C-alpha cells in the first residue's frame, strides 16, 4: 500500500483530531480552533511521514495562509543557473573525487543525465525496502508524539516491531479514539510494506 503523492496533514488538539487534508485546509481549521480557545498547543503532522509541520499562527486566518507558501530563499535564487527550471530541475552543488568526475565525463549524456539514471535505478532497486523503512519510521514518530505518555506505550511499540498484531491492538485499545484510528492506518501501511520486502 503506497502513500498518495499529494502531501496532506493532520492536526490534533491534545488527542482529538480536528482537521485532516491539504495544508491550507488544516491550517485554516487549526487557526479557527486556536481562536476559539483550543485547550493546548496543537500538533500538526504530515499525514504519512508523521513529521511535524510548523505553522506561524500569528494574525488573521488570511495572514496565516499567506505564510504557508514557501518563498525562495536568497541562497536558492543565487544558485539558480543553467538547467530546466520549468521541468522542476534544481541546480545544486555535487562534490566528487577526481576519479568520479573522470568516470562521469566518459559516460554518454553528461554528468547530470548519468547521475539521474543512477538515482532512478537505486530508487527502483531499493524502493520496497525504503518504503518499508519510511513507514516504520512514521509509526514510531507518531507514537512518540501522540502516545508517548499513554499506558502500555513501550509494550505496544515492541509489539509493533515484532509484528504482533493482536497484542498491538490489545495494548492500544484504551488509547484515545482519534489517535488509535490514525495509528492503525499507519501501522497497516507499515506492515503491508514490510510484507512486500520479505
Buried (B, 14 or more C-beta within 10 A) or exposed (E): EEBEEEEBBBBBBBBBBBBBBEBEBBBBBBBEBBEEEBEEEBBBBBBBBBEEBEBEBEEEBEEBBEBBEEEEEEEEEEEEEEEEEEEEEEBEEEEEEEEEEEEBEEEEEEBBEBBEEEEEEEEEEEEBBBBBBBBBBBBBBBBEBBBEEBEBBEBBBEBBEEEBEEBBBBBBEEBBEBBBEBBEBBBBBBBBBBEBEE
